[in-house]
Amino acid sequence: MENLIKLMKGVYYAGKKIYRRSSRKKNARQKEYLKKTKYAADIRSKKKNTKRYVLQITINTEPDIIQKLDEEKEKEGYATYIKRLIREDIEK
């Protein structure tokens, strides 16, 4: 495998034979990296302790909402702003 010619990502050509780079090795390297960096623990913790909500806003019909969220993002962050509005609503 000295004179390899890269054909595309993960695929190499050497003479008459084509070699494919194994994804198993890549997965093993990724798992090893996750263990070293404690990143996997962070991912598990986030999965267990958090929940994500996505808000889809139409640019053409709701530009006022977009403008307000952009203003709040610069001040305190729009997630904090939305959480504060919800807590104020709960207290009523």
C-alpha positions in Angstrom: 0.0 0.0 0.0 2.8 2.4 -0.8 1.6 4.1 -4.0 -2.0 4.9 -3.0 -4.0 7.2 -5.0 -6.9 8.8 -3.2 -10.1 8.5 -5.3 -12.6 9.9 -2.8 -13.0 10.2 1.0 -12.0 6.9 2.5 -11.3 5.2 -0.9 -7.8 4.6 -2.2 -6.5 2.9 -5.4 -3.2 0.9 -5.5 -2.5 -0.8 -8.8 -5.3 -3.2 -9.5 -6.9 -3.1 -6.0 -9.2 -0.5 -4.4 -8.9 -0.1 -0.6 -11.6 1.3 1.5 -10.8 2.9 4.9 -12.7 1.1 7.6 -15.4 3.0 9.5 -14.9 0.7 12.4 -11.5 2.1 13.1 -12.9 5.6 12.9 -15.6 4.7 15.4 -13.1 3.2 17.7 -11.0 6.3 17.5 -14.0 8.5 18.2 -15.0 6.4 21.3 -11.4 6.5 22.6 -11.4 10.3 22.1 -14.7 10.7 24.0 -13.4 8.7 26.9 -10.2 10.8 27.1 -12.0 14.1 27.0 -15.0 13.3 29.2 -17.1 14.6 26.3 -19.2 11.5 26.4 -20.2 12.1 30.0 -21.3 15.6 29.1 -23.4 14.3 26.3 -25.1 11.7 28.6 -25.7 14.4 31.2 -27.3 16.7 28.7 -29.5 14.0 27.4 -30.6 13.0 30.9 -31.0 16.5 32.4 -32.2 18.8 29.6 -34.9 19.1 27.0 -34.8 21.1 23.8 -37.6 23.1 22.2 -37.4 24.5 18.7 -39.3 27.6 17.6 -39.9 28.1 13.9 -40.6 31.7 12.9 -41.6 32.8 9.4 -39.5 35.7 8.1 -42.2 37.3 6.0 -45.1 37.2 8.4 -43.4 37.6 11.8 -40.5 40.1 11.4 -41.4 41.8 14.6 -40.8 38.6 16.6 -37.5 38.1 14.9 -36.4 41.7 15.6 -37.3 41.4 19.3 -35.5 38.1 19.7 -32.4 39.6 18.0 -32.5 42.6 20.3 -32.8 40.3 23.4 -30.0 38.0 22.1 -27.6 41.0 22.2 -28.7 41.8 25.8 -29.1 38.6 27.7 -29.8 35.9 25.2 -33.1 34.9 23.7 -33.3 31.7 25.6 -33.1 33.6 28.9 -35.6 36.1 27.6 -38.1 33.4 26.7 -37.6 31.6 30.0 -38.2 34.9 31.9 -41.5 35.5 29.9 -42.7 32.0 30.7 -41.9 32.3 34.5 -43.7 35.7 34.5 -46.7 34.0 32.9 -46.7 31.2 35.4 -46.6 33.6 38.4 -49.8 35.4 37.2 
